[in-house]
Amino acid sequence: MKLAFCVEDDTDEDVFRVLLTRILGTEVTPSETAYRFPRGGWTNALRLAPFIAKDAYNKGLDGALFAIDNDGAASTHSTAHKDGTEGCPLCELRAAARVHEPLSWPRHGLPALRYLFAVPVQTLETWLLLARGYDFKGESETLGRDGSGRAKLKRLLYGVEHPDRDTMRNAALPLAESLDVKALAKVSPSFADFLTQLR
């Protein structure tokens, strides 16, 4: 399966690729085009999402994964939300991607497109720390809402606030390769939503 990975950085792509491969039971490879939402680029993510959704169709990919950290957004996703629910990053990202357009176009012998969305609360590091068994003492949904909280999550996972790519990969990939997806879904509603999309 070949997907466009519309993520903040290369480590996020690596982690999501490993998670998707494990959960879907098939090798997932990224598109040759690296789509990135610059750090703090929520506005860019919303602006680029429809172009990336269409590009996945035009390149004959199997679909795209759109992922950006929640980073303190006031609202988190609820199953009661409809796509586009204002203030919910996941709903807003889904609505912005306008995937209904490429999903309605013919694929001429190719499998149906799959568009996946993930907004880890508060960050991807939160998911990985929960998978490692870190005890947030009730703060898993709140730690990381501000800059100092996000720096603390990086320190907890990587040992430093500004890790280089090798440090991030060395800490994150073994966790992604070994985490118990059912256990993580029980303690992280945002991961549970991601897992539901895949199933």
N, C-alpha and C positions, 0 to 999 in steps of 0.2 A: 504494500500500500504506500503510495506516494502522496505526501501532504505538503501544503504550504504551511509553514510555522510562523505565525504572526505574533511575535513575542518581543520582550524587552531586550534580551541579550542571548548570546550563544549558549550560556549555561542553561538558561530556561529551555531553549530548544532541546538540548541534550536530555534534560530531566523529563520533559514531556514526551520526547521520542521513546525513552526507555519505558515510561509508564504506559504509553499507548501500546507499545509492542507487547508488554506483559499482559495487559488487560484484554487486548483484542486477540492475542495468540497468533499474531502474524507480524512479520518484520515490517516496521514502518520506517520509511526513508524520507528525508526532507527534499523539497524542491531545490533546484540549483540556485534559485533566487532567494536571497536572505531578506526576509521582510522583518523590519525591526521598528518597534515603537520606542523612540528615545525615552530615557528615564524621565519621569514626570510628564510623559507625553500622552496623557489621557485624551486631550483634544486631538492630537495626531492620530491616536488609535481609532477614534470615532470617524475621523475624516478619511483615513486610509482603508478602513474595513470594507466598504463596498467595492473598491477597486481590487482589493486582494481576493474577495469572493469571486469576482468576475474573472480575474486572472487565473485562478485555479481551474475554472471551467475552460478558458481559452487555451491553457497549456495541457489540457487532458489529464490533470491530476485527479486523484480520488477525492480531494476536498481540501479543507484547511482547518487548522486549529488557531483560534484567536484567544490569546491569554494575556492578561495584565493583572498586576496585583491590585487588591482593593485599596491598600494604602490609606486607610482611615475614612473612606467614604461613609457618609452618615447612615446609609441604608445598606443592608445585606439582602441577598436574594431570598425570596420565599416562594413556595410552590403556588401560592395564591396570586402571585404577580402575573400580569400579562406582558408579553414582549413590549418594551418601550416604557414600562413603569418608571416614571421620573424619579431620579434619585437612586435607583438600583443600578449599579455598574453593569451587572450581567445582562439585565434587560435592555439597558441602553446600548451595550455593545452588540447584542443580537439584532436590535432594531436598526442600528446604524449599518450593519453589514448587508442588509437587504438581500439575504440569501434566497428569498422567494423568487427573485428574478432569475438567477442562473439555475435554480432548481426546476424552473418551468421550461428550460430550453432542452432540445433533444441532445442525446449523448451518442447516438449512432454506434451501438455495440459496446459502449463503455458502461461500467457499473454506475449506479446512481451516486451522485455526489454526497459526501458527508461533511457537514460543517459542525465543528465542535467549539464550545466556548468554556473558558475557565477563568474565574476571578477568585484566586485564593485569598482567603480572609485570614490575616491581613496581607500576608505575603506568601510566596512559594516556600520561603524558609519556615513559615509556621507549619505547613504541611509536613515538611521534612523533619522538623523537631518533634512534632507529634508522633511521627512514624518511629523516631528514635526512642520514644518513650519519655520525652521531656515533660515534666509536671509543670504546667503553666499556672497551677493553683487558681483556676477559674478565669485566667486572663487570655486564653487562646483566641478568643474573638476580639479582644481589645488591644493586646500588646502589639504595637506596630502602627497604631493610628497616627502617630506623629513621628517626626524625624528621629528623635531620641529613642523611641520604641523600635523603629526599624533598624537603627544602629545596634541596639541591644540584640535583636534577633540575629543579625549578622555575626556579632561577637559570639553568641551562644552556639551557632552552627559552624562557623568557620574559624573562630578564635580571634578574629580581627574585624574591625569595622569596615575596612576597605580591602577586601581580599582580591588577589589577582585571579585570573581565570583558572590556573592550575589548582590553586587552593580550593576554589569553589567546586570544580569538577571532582577533585579527590574526596571532598566531603559529601557532595550531593549525589553523585552517581551510585555509589554503593548503597545508599539509603533507598534510592529510587528502584534499584535492582532487587532489593530484598524486602521492601515494606509489605506489610499485610494489608491489602486493599480493603478488606471487610472491616478490619479493626480501625483503620484510619477513617473510613466512612462513618463509623459510629461516633467518633469524637470530633469530626469536622464536617459541618453541614455543607460547606462550599465544596469539599472533596466528594461528599455524597452526591451532590448535584452533578458534578463532573462524571462520576462513575455511572449514574443513571443514564446520562446521555450516551455513554459508550455501550450500555447494555440494551 
